[in-house]
């Protein structure tokens, strides 16, 4: 089983290995999350490290739960 990267900044390759997906698949998912404002990308040398934008992600969960419970 791959390492758990919860809360860590990770590269596309690290996430692909952890989730057993191809890097292009992970990259497409990361692009969607970035466009939604749920992910932050920071360049470190030749790598880009991604972290979840937890306050916005948490708010999204609360908004979704409120909409479902109406």
C-alpha positions in Angstrom: 0.0 0.0 0.0 1.2 3.5 -0.8 2.1 6.1 1.8 -0.7 8.4 3.0 -0.1 12.0 1.9 -3.1 13.5 3.8 -2.1 17.1 4.7 1.2 17.0 2.9 2.2 19.0 -0.2 2.6 16.4 -3.0 3.8 16.2 -6.6 1.7 14.7 -9.4 4.1 11.7 -9.4 3.7 11.1 -5.7 -0.1 11.2 -5.9 -0.1 9.0 -8.9 1.9 6.4 -7.1 -0.1 6.6 -3.9 -3.5 6.3 -5.8 -2.2 3.8 -8.4 -3.2 6.1 -11.3 -1.2 7.4 -14.2 0.4 10.9 -13.8 -1.8 12.3 -16.7 -4.9 11.1 -14.9 -3.9 12.8 -11.7 -2.9 15.9 -13.5 -6.3 16.2 -15.1 -8.0 15.8 -11.7 -5.6 18.4 -10.1 -6.4 20.9 -12.8 -10.1 20.6 -12.1 -9.5 21.1 -8.3 -7.2 24.1 -9.0 -9.9 25.8 -11.3 -12.4 25.3 -8.5 -10.1 27.0 -6.0 -9.8 23.9 -3.9 -6.1 23.3 -4.5 -2.9 25.4 -4.2 0.1 24.8 -6.4 3.6 25.9 -5.5 6.7 25.4 -7.7 9.8 24.0 -5.9 12.6 23.7 -8.5 11.4 21.6 -11.3 8.4 20.1 -9.3 5.0 21.6 -8.5 3.7 20.6 -5.1 0.0 20.6 -4.5 -1.9 21.1 -1.2 -5.6 21.2 -0.5 -7.2 24.5 0.3 -8.9 23.1 3.4 -11.0 26.1 4.5 -12.7 26.3 1.0 -13.0 22.5 0.9 -14.6 22.4 4.3 -17.0 25.2 3.4 -17.9 23.3 0.2 -18.8 20.3 2.4 -20.9 22.3 4.7 -22.7 24.0 1.8 -23.4 20.7 0.1 -24.7 19.2 3.3 -27.0 22.2 3.8 -28.3 21.8 0.3 -29.0 18.1 0.6 -30.8 18.5 3.9 -33.3 21.1 2.7 
